[in-house]
């Protein structure tokens, strides 16, 4: 606060003027007045009755420390069978919320997966046994049903309008403490998680305190509407560390609709492997910025192959939506219905094209040292690699149709880019590689100081790398 003394000629006059009433004190705020924090009590009072606690039991009879009973020798099977601990059920706990008054409840799949008994505890202390209407492992969602009517329900909002910085509230049962309330802000949207099947869910990242037992509970906006389902945390300690992830409610309700209708979920499938485009790759492909999804492999007999996509294409838009990060593409493809046509904008050899691709259906199976004959010795080439031909009989085993294998690697651009002995180079600077001589010719023709890209296959996994040639 800054205070100004009006009518005072000097500090000595302040005391005299204050006593005479001739001094005017004017105080100005040095900083903008902070906005009031949101008030959550009304929101929580209205939303809590629709939030439930879920308890499950899983028998240890079906698994013995990670092995099925049939895989364990009889000697040890008898030991575990006679163990008192083995005969006791394993308890589990989580959260959920009522989405329809006649007993439909939404929660995480991992809360109820494999459960022999599911008990739903309502806010008024009534307990009911639940049945599973449908489960979807890819989105980690499960729809439950209890035999009740006239239940309180939560209002379903929209996650599409969420922005980082918005206040959100979580209600759940962390560590069994029912109807615990925590609050925070949206940290980011559209997050892909590297583990499990996170690529099919554009998670909402928050700093709301989420712990074991919160799973399946609602994430609410300030109007009390559900915008997400609390699902995962990032932790090194087993507890909250400031990174929580929720499934967007828009994605969840699409899943719920299919689970209620047929008990399972169908997703779109394109049939490509992709990688992110970094600055060096963007430069090598002639892009003005690092964005899009770089196609590293097109699967045989896939919708992508039928639609004309090629390895080395960079997908920039899918059905009019920009692909800024490569992780954006699986989110969009997975939500589109099979047999529908998608417009895909690509950059191929520096030119923009639009392809029409009929999207297929994602099947469950879709989620789930090299030997070479020596050839010439190109030791001393500018990349610092020595390559050899691949025998035709080895190509199927290595998962390639053509290419050359790196037999030796020395200091140079290839090593700097992370190439390794045994990597197979299938494309170089946009050209499909069929022989050592061809690759050597392309390398010799390269001007100094440029950046080129190469497609390699390592352990049957394709990827693109950018190679920076020295300036001299």
C-alpha positions as CSV (number, residue, x, y, z in Angstrom):
1,X,0.0,0.0,0.0
2,X,1.3,3.5,-0.9
3,X,0.1,6.5,1.2
4,X,0.3,10.1,0.0
5,X,0.1,13.0,2.4
6,X,-1.7,16.0,0.8
7,X,-1.1,19.6,1.9
8,X,2.1,18.6,3.8
9,X,5.1,20.8,2.7
10,X,7.6,18.6,4.5
11,X,7.8,15.7,6.9
12,X,8.1,18.1,9.8
13,X,4.6,19.5,9.1
14,X,2.9,16.1,9.1
15,X,2.4,16.0,12.8
16,X,1.1,19.6,13.1
17,X,-1.3,19.2,10.2
18,X,-2.6,15.9,11.5
19,X,-3.6,17.6,14.7
20,X,-5.3,20.5,13.0
21,X,-7.3,18.3,10.6
22,X,-5.8,19.9,7.6
23,X,-3.9,16.7,6.5
24,X,-5.5,14.5,3.8
25,X,-4.3,10.9,3.7
26,X,-4.6,9.2,0.3
27,X,-3.7,5.5,0.1
28,X,-3.2,3.8,-3.2
29,X,-2.8,0.1,-3.8
30,X,0.7,-0.7,-5.0
31,X,-0.6,-3.8,-6.8
32,X,-3.9,-4.9,-8.4
33,X,-6.4,-6.2,-5.9
34,X,-6.3,-10.0,-6.0
35,X,-9.6,-11.8,-7.0
36,X,-11.4,-13.8,-4.4
37,X,-10.7,-17.5,-4.3
38,X,-13.7,-19.7,-5.4
39,X,-16.0,-21.0,-2.8
40,X,-16.6,-24.7,-3.0
41,X,-19.1,-25.5,-0.2
42,X,-22.3,-25.2,-2.3
43,X,-20.8,-27.2,-5.1
44,X,-19.6,-30.0,-2.8
45,X,-22.9,-30.2,-1.0
46,X,-24.9,-30.6,-4.2
47,X,-22.4,-33.0,-5.9
48,X,-21.4,-35.3,-3.1
49,X,-24.7,-37.4,-2.9
50,X,-24.0,-38.7,-6.4
51,X,-20.4,-39.8,-5.6
52,X,-20.1,-43.4,-4.5
53,X,-17.4,-45.6,-2.8
54,X,-16.6,-48.9,-4.5
55,X,-15.2,-51.9,-2.7
56,X,-14.1,-55.0,-4.5
57,X,-12.8,-58.5,-3.6
58,X,-10.5,-60.6,-5.7
59,X,-9.6,-64.1,-4.6
60,X,-5.9,-64.9,-4.6
61,X,-6.8,-68.5,-5.6
62,X,-6.7,-67.4,-9.3
63,X,-3.1,-66.1,-9.1
64,X,0.0,-67.1,-7.2
65,X,2.4,-64.2,-7.1
66,X,2.1,-63.5,-10.8
67,X,1.7,-67.1,-12.0
68,X,-1.5,-69.0,-12.8
69,X,-2.1,-72.1,-10.7
70,X,-1.4,-74.4,-13.6
71,X,2.0,-72.9,-14.0
72,X,3.1,-73.6,-10.4
73,X,4.5,-77.1,-9.5
74,X,2.3,-79.3,-7.4
75,X,4.7,-79.1,-4.4
76,X,4.3,-75.3,-4.2
77,X,0.7,-75.4,-5.2
78,X,-0.1,-77.5,-2.1
79,X,1.9,-75.1,0.0
80,X,-0.1,-72.1,-1.2
81,X,-3.3,-74.0,-1.0
82,X,-2.8,-74.7,2.7
83,X,-1.7,-71.1,3.5
84,X,-4.2,-69.1,5.5
85,X,-3.2,-66.0,3.5
86,X,-4.1,-67.6,0.3
87,X,-7.6,-68.4,1.3
88,X,-8.3,-64.8,2.2
89,X,-9.8,-62.5,-0.5
90,X,-7.8,-59.4,-1.6
91,X,-9.7,-56.2,-1.0
92,X,-9.7,-53.2,-3.3
93,X,-11.2,-49.7,-3.2
94,X,-12.0,-46.9,-5.5
95,X,-14.6,-44.3,-6.4
96,X,-17.3,-43.7,-8.9
97,X,-20.4,-41.5,-9.6
98,X,-24.0,-42.0,-10.6
99,X,-24.7,-40.9,-14.2
100,X,-28.3,-42.2,-14.4
101,X,-30.9,-42.3,-11.6
102,X,-31.8,-45.9,-12.3
103,X,-28.4,-47.2,-11.1
104,X,-25.8,-46.6,-13.8
105,X,-22.4,-45.8,-12.3
106,X,-19.2,-44.8,-14.1
107,X,-15.7,-45.7,-12.7
108,X,-12.3,-46.8,-13.8
109,X,-11.8,-50.2,-15.3
110,X,-8.8,-50.9,-13.1
111,X,-11.0,-50.4,-10.0
112,X,-13.2,-53.4,-10.9
113,X,-11.2,-55.5,-13.4
114,X,-11.0,-59.1,-12.2
115,X,-13.3,-58.5,-9.2
116,X,-15.4,-61.3,-7.9
117,X,-17.6,-59.0,-5.9
118,X,-18.3,-55.3,-6.3
119,X,-20.0,-53.4,-3.5
120,X,-21.2,-49.8,-4.1
121,X,-21.6,-47.7,-1.0
122,X,-24.0,-44.8,-1.5
123,X,-23.7,-41.5,0.3
124,X,-26.6,-42.4,2.6
125,X,-24.7,-45.5,3.8
126,X,-26.8,-47.9,1.7
127,X,-24.8,-50.7,0.1
128,X,-25.6,-52.5,-3.1
129,X,-23.9,-55.2,-5.1
130,X,-23.1,-54.1,-8.6
131,X,-22.8,-55.9,-11.9
132,X,-20.5,-54.9,-14.8
133,X,-22.4,-53.6,-17.9
134,X,-19.2,-53.3,-19.9
135,X,-15.5,-52.6,-19.6
136,X,-12.9,-50.9,-21.9
137,X,-9.3,-51.3,-21.0
138,X,-8.0,-48.8,-23.6
139,X,-9.8,-45.9,-22.0
140,X,-9.7,-47.5,-18.5
141,X,-13.5,-47.1,-18.0
142,X,-16.2,-49.4,-16.7
143,X,-19.9,-49.0,-16.5
144,X,-21.7,-50.6,-13.5
145,X,-25.3,-51.1,-12.6
146,X,-27.0,-51.5,-9.2
147,X,-30.6,-52.3,-8.5
148,X,-31.9,-48.9,-7.4
149,X,-34.1,-46.0,-8.6
150,X,-34.4,-42.3,-8.0
151,X,-30.7,-41.9,-7.3
152,X,-29.0,-38.4,-7.3
153,X,-27.0,-37.9,-10.4
154,X,-24.2,-35.6,-11.4
155,X,-24.6,-33.1,-14.3
156,X,-22.4,-34.0,-17.2
157,X,-20.4,-31.1,-18.6
158,X,-18.0,-30.8,-21.5
159,X,-14.2,-31.2,-21.4
160,X,-13.8,-29.7,-24.9
161,X,-13.9,-26.2,-23.5
162,X,-11.4,-26.7,-20.6
163,X,-8.4,-24.4,-20.5
164,X,-5.2,-24.5,-18.4
165,X,-5.6,-22.4,-15.3
166,X,-9.3,-23.3,-14.7
167,X,-10.3,-24.3,-11.2
168,X,-11.5,-27.9,-10.8
169,X,-12.6,-30.1,-7.8
170,X,-12.2,-33.8,-7.2
171,X,-14.4,-35.9,-4.8
172,X,-13.5,-39.5,-3.9
173,X,-12.2,-41.9,-1.3
174,X,-8.4,-41.6,-1.1
175,X,-7.0,-44.3,1.2
176,X,-10.6,-45.1,2.1
177,X,-11.5,-41.7,3.4
178,X,-14.9,-41.4,1.8
179,X,-16.1,-38.1,0.2
180,X,-12.8,-36.3,0.5
181,X,-12.7,-33.1,-1.5
182,X,-9.6,-31.6,-3.1
183,X,-9.2,-28.7,-5.5
184,X,-6.7,-27.3,-7.9
185,X,-6.3,-26.1,-11.4
186,X,-6.1,-27.6,-14.9
187,X,-2.4,-27.8,-15.6
188,X,-2.6,-29.0,-19.3
189,X,-5.0,-30.7,-21.7
190,X,-4.5,-33.4,-24.3
191,X,-1.7,-35.2,-22.5
192,X,-0.6,-38.7,-23.8
193,X,0.9,-41.0,-21.2
194,X,3.7,-43.3,-22.3
195,X,2.6,-46.4,-20.3
196,X,-0.2,-48.8,-21.0
197,X,-2.6,-47.5,-23.6
198,X,-2.4,-43.8,-22.8
199,X,-2.1,-42.9,-26.5
200,X,-5.9,-43.4,-26.9
201,X,-6.9,-40.9,-24.2
202,X,-6.1,-37.2,-24.3
203,X,-5.8,-36.9,-20.5
204,X,-6.5,-33.7,-18.5
205,X,-3.5,-32.9,-16.3
206,X,-4.3,-31.2,-13.0
207,X,-2.5,-30.4,-9.8
208,X,-5.5,-31.6,-7.8
209,X,-4.4,-33.9,-5.0
210,X,-5.3,-37.5,-6.1
211,X,-4.3,-40.6,-4.2
212,X,-5.1,-44.4,-4.3
213,X,-8.9,-44.6,-3.8
214,X,-9.7,-41.5,-5.8
215,X,-9.7,-43.6,-9.0
216,X,-13.0,-43.4,-10.8
217,X,-14.2,-40.3,-9.0
218,X,-15.4,-37.2,-10.7
219,X,-13.5,-34.1,-11.7
220,X,-15.9,-31.1,-11.5
221,X,-15.8,-27.6,-12.8
222,X,-17.0,-24.6,-10.7
223,X,-20.6,-25.2,-11.9
224,X,-20.6,-28.7,-10.4
225,X,-20.5,-30.4,-13.8
226,X,-18.3,-33.5,-14.5
227,X,-15.5,-32.6,-16.8
228,X,-13.3,-35.7,-16.2
229,X,-12.8,-39.0,-14.4
230,X,-9.8,-39.1,-12.1
231,X,-7.7,-42.0,-13.3
232,X,-3.9,-41.8,-12.8
233,X,-1.1,-40.1,-10.9
234,X,2.6,-39.6,-11.6
235,X,4.5,-40.6,-8.5
236,X,7.8,-41.8,-7.3
237,X,6.6,-42.2,-3.7
238,X,3.3,-44.0,-4.2
239,X,1.4,-40.8,-3.3
240,X,0.5,-37.4,-4.7
241,X,3.3,-35.4,-6.3
242,X,1.4,-32.6,-8.1
243,X,0.7,-34.5,-11.3
244,X,-2.8,-36.0,-11.7
245,X,-4.5,-37.2,-14.9
246,X,-8.2,-37.4,-15.6
247,X,-10.1,-39.0,-18.6
248,X,-12.0,-36.2,-20.4
249,X,-15.8,-36.6,-19.9
250,X,-16.4,-36.2,-23.7
251,X,-14.3,-39.3,-24.3
252,X,-15.9,-41.1,-21.4
253,X,-19.5,-40.5,-22.5
254,X,-18.7,-41.8,-26.0
255,X,-17.4,-45.0,-24.3
256,X,-20.4,-45.2,-22.0
257,X,-22.8,-45.0,-25.0
258,X,-21.1,-48.0,-26.6
259,X,-20.8,-50.0,-23.4
260,X,-24.5,-49.5,-22.7
261,X,-25.5,-50.5,-26.2
262,X,-23.2,-53.5,-26.8
263,X,-20.9,-54.0,-23.8
264,X,-17.8,-53.2,-25.7
265,X,-16.1,-50.3,-27.6
266,X,-15.2,-50.1,-31.3
267,X,-12.4,-47.7,-32.3
268,X,-11.0,-46.4,-35.6
269,X,-7.7,-47.8,-36.9
270,X,-5.4,-46.2,-39.5
271,X,-2.6,-48.8,-39.6
272,X,0.6,-46.7,-39.2
273,X,3.5,-46.3,-36.8
274,X,4.4,-42.6,-36.2
275,X,7.0,-40.5,-34.4
276,X,7.2,-36.9,-33.4
277,X,8.9,-34.3,-35.6
278,X,11.7,-32.5,-33.8
279,X,13.5,-29.4,-35.1
280,X,16.2,-31.4,-36.9
281,X,13.7,-33.6,-38.7
282,X,11.5,-30.6,-39.6
283,X,14.6,-29.0,-41.2
284,X,15.5,-32.2,-43.1
285,X,11.9,-32.5,-44.5
286,X,11.7,-28.8,-45.4
287,X,9.1,-27.8,-42.8
288,X,9.1,-24.4,-41.3
289,X,8.2,-25.7,-37.8
290,X,8.4,-29.0,-35.9
291,X,4.8,-30.3,-36.0
292,X,2.8,-33.2,-37.3
293,X,3.1,-37.0,-37.1
294,X,5.9,-38.6,-39.2
295,X,4.8,-42.0,-40.6
296,X,7.6,-44.5,-40.0
297,X,5.7,-47.6,-41.1
298,X,2.5,-48.4,-43.1
299,X,1.1,-51.8,-42.2
300,X,0.3,-54.2,-45.0
301,X,-3.4,-54.5,-45.9
302,X,-4.2,-51.5,-43.7
303,X,-6.6,-48.5,-44.3
304,X,-3.5,-46.3,-44.6
305,X,-2.0,-48.5,-47.3
306,X,-5.3,-48.6,-49.2
307,X,-5.6,-44.8,-48.9
308,X,-2.2,-44.1,-50.3
309,X,-0.2,-43.1,-47.2
310,X,3.5,-43.8,-47.5
311,X,6.4,-44.0,-45.1
312,X,8.0,-40.6,-44.8
313,X,4.7,-38.7,-45.1
314,X,4.0,-36.2,-42.4
315,X,0.4,-36.0,-41.3
316,X,-0.5,-32.4,-40.5
317,X,-4.3,-32.5,-40.3
318,X,-6.9,-35.2,-39.7
319,X,-10.5,-34.3,-40.6
320,X,-9.7,-30.7,-40.5
321,X,-8.0,-30.8,-37.0
322,X,-4.4,-29.8,-36.8
323,X,-1.9,-32.4,-35.7
324,X,0.5,-30.3,-33.7
325,X,2.1,-33.2,-31.7
326,X,2.3,-36.7,-33.1
327,X,0.4,-37.9,-30.0
328,X,-2.7,-36.0,-31.2
329,X,-3.3,-38.4,-34.1
330,X,-4.2,-41.6,-32.1
331,X,-6.7,-39.6,-30.0
332,X,-8.5,-38.5,-33.2
333,X,-8.3,-41.7,-35.1
334,X,-9.5,-43.8,-32.1
335,X,-12.6,-41.7,-31.7
336,X,-13.8,-42.0,-35.3
337,X,-16.2,-44.8,-36.3
338,X,-15.0,-47.7,-38.4
339,X,-15.9,-47.6,-42.1
340,X,-16.1,-43.8,-42.1
341,X,-14.0,-41.7,-44.5
342,X,-11.4,-39.3,-43.1
343,X,-9.6,-36.5,-44.9
344,X,-5.9,-36.6,-44.1
345,X,-3.6,-33.7,-45.0
346,X,0.0,-34.7,-45.5
347,X,3.4,-33.2,-46.5
348,X,5.2,-35.5,-49.0
349,X,8.6,-34.5,-50.3
350,X,7.9,-30.9,-49.4
351,X,4.4,-30.7,-51.1
352,X,1.0,-30.7,-49.4
353,X,-1.5,-33.3,-50.4
354,X,-5.0,-34.4,-49.2
355,X,-5.9,-38.1,-49.0
356,X,-9.3,-39.7,-48.4
357,X,-8.9,-42.8,-46.2
358,X,-11.6,-45.2,-45.1
359,X,-10.9,-45.9,-41.5
360,X,-10.8,-49.5,-40.2
361,X,-11.7,-51.0,-36.9
362,X,-9.0,-51.4,-34.2
363,X,-8.7,-55.0,-33.2
364,X,-7.4,-56.2,-29.9
365,X,-4.4,-57.8,-31.6
366,X,-3.4,-54.4,-33.0
367,X,-2.8,-53.0,-29.6
368,X,-0.4,-55.2,-28.4
369,X,21.4,-59.3,-33.6
370,X,21.4,-59.0,-37.4
371,X,23.2,-61.2,-39.9
372,X,24.3,-59.7,-43.2
373,X,26.6,-60.6,-46.1
374,X,29.6,-58.2,-46.3
375,X,29.9,-56.0,-49.3
376,X,32.1,-53.0,-50.2
377,X,33.9,-51.2,-47.4
378,X,32.8,-47.6,-47.6
379,X,35.0,-46.7,-44.6
380,X,35.6,-43.0,-44.3
381,X,32.3,-41.7,-45.7
382,X,31.0,-38.5,-44.4
383,X,28.4,-40.1,-42.1
384,X,30.9,-42.4,-40.4
385,X,29.2,-45.7,-41.2
386,X,30.0,-48.9,-42.9
387,X,27.1,-50.8,-44.4
388,X,26.4,-54.2,-46.0
389,X,23.7,-55.8,-48.1
390,X,20.9,-57.8,-46.5
391,X,20.4,-61.3,-47.9
392,X,16.9,-61.8,-49.3
393,X,16.3,-64.7,-47.0
394,X,16.9,-62.4,-44.0
395,X,14.5,-59.7,-44.9
396,X,11.3,-61.3,-43.5
397,X,13.1,-62.1,-40.3
398,X,14.3,-58.5,-39.9
399,X,10.9,-57.1,-40.9
400,X,12.1,-55.1,-44.0
401,X,11.4,-55.3,-47.7
402,X,14.8,-53.7,-48.7
403,X,17.6,-51.7,-47.2
404,X,21.2,-52.1,-46.0
405,X,22.5,-52.9,-42.5
406,X,25.0,-50.9,-40.5
407,X,28.0,-53.1,-39.9
408,X,30.3,-50.6,-38.3
409,X,29.9,-47.1,-37.0
410,X,32.6,-44.5,-36.1
411,X,32.6,-40.9,-34.9
412,X,30.4,-38.8,-37.2
413,X,26.9,-37.5,-37.9
414,X,25.4,-41.0,-37.8
415,X,26.7,-41.7,-34.3
416,X,25.7,-38.2,-33.2
417,X,22.2,-39.0,-34.4
418,X,22.0,-42.2,-32.3
419,X,22.5,-44.8,-35.0
420,X,23.8,-48.1,-33.9
421,X,25.5,-51.2,-35.4
422,X,22.7,-53.5,-36.7
423,X,20.3,-50.7,-37.6
424,X,18.8,-51.1,-41.1
425,X,18.6,-48.1,-43.3
426,X,15.6,-48.4,-45.6
427,X,15.3,-44.8,-46.8
428,X,17.7,-42.0,-47.1
429,X,16.8,-38.4,-48.0
430,X,13.5,-39.6,-49.4
431,X,14.9,-42.4,-51.5
432,X,14.2,-46.0,-50.9
433,X,17.5,-47.9,-50.4
434,X,18.0,-51.1,-52.3
435,X,21.8,-51.5,-52.3
436,X,25.0,-50.3,-50.7
437,X,26.1,-48.7,-53.9
438,X,23.0,-46.6,-54.1
439,X,23.4,-45.4,-50.6
440,X,27.0,-44.5,-51.1
441,X,26.1,-42.6,-54.2
442,X,23.5,-40.6,-52.3
443,X,26.0,-39.9,-49.5
444,X,28.7,-38.7,-51.8
445,X,26.3,-36.3,-53.6
446,X,25.3,-34.5,-50.4
447,X,26.5,-30.9,-50.0
448,X,28.3,-30.0,-46.8
449,X,26.4,-28.5,-43.9
450,X,22.8,-29.7,-44.7
451,X,20.5,-31.9,-42.6
452,X,19.0,-35.0,-44.2
453,X,16.6,-37.7,-42.8
454,X,16.9,-41.4,-42.9
455,X,14.5,-44.1,-42.0
456,X,15.9,-47.0,-40.0
457,X,14.6,-50.2,-38.5
458,X,15.9,-51.3,-35.2
459,X,14.6,-54.5,-33.6
460,X,11.8,-54.5,-36.1
461,X,10.7,-51.0,-35.0
462,X,11.0,-48.2,-37.6
463,X,11.9,-44.6,-36.9
464,X,13.3,-41.5,-38.7
465,X,16.5,-39.8,-37.7
466,X,17.9,-36.5,-38.8
467,X,21.6,-36.4,-39.8
468,X,23.5,-33.2,-39.7
469,X,26.5,-33.1,-42.1
470,X,29.6,-31.1,-41.1
471,X,30.0,-27.7,-42.8
472,X,33.5,-28.4,-44.1
